[in-house]
């Protein structure tokens, strides 16, 4: 998996340490950001759907079984499309997630969603296109922007890990609202993705 552009990472490090003393301390404790960009876009979206509302360990187990069930070296829409509903359910997917993965697969195979072309779209356009697929909401689209497209300035304010990290680091009495998350993140711009990676590391 390719790393993000080294110059971008250097610029992000310098900006974050200079603009936010809390973030500067986090970066000093954790060290260099090792955020990777995942190039199999279909696989990444399927994995995000699998991981919705279950623990990380459970998601990894189900996804590993799903990958093992396809007659292909990589998870791809052609391979998934020939799996029956019973086969999808057998790996641990709920009926709802089975429908979501089917809808994503159909979107890609029928060329209603061109995953390759998303590289040329704005963040807002990517979110709009992805959320037309059943089971893909704002959070999943944001994860795609960050980890598939490598967009540097995404703030997943609705992510529980981000909210918990902000509460711990910035001394809030309760989990911060959307408005408060955006306020805290303002000094990080245009490198909110990198800052978010560091926040996740503090609660891992």
Buried (B, 14 or more C-beta within 10 A) or exposed (E): EEEBEEEBBEBBBEBBBEBBEBBBEBBEEBEEBEBEBBEBBBBBBBBBBBBBEBEEEEBBBBBEBBBEBBEEEEBBBEBBBEBEEEBBBEBBBBEEBBBBBBBBBBBBBEEEBEBEEBEEBEBEEBBEBBBEBBBBBEBBBBBBBBBBBBBBBBBBBEBEBBBBBBBEBEEBEEEBEEEBBBEBBEBBBEBBBBBBBBBBBBBE
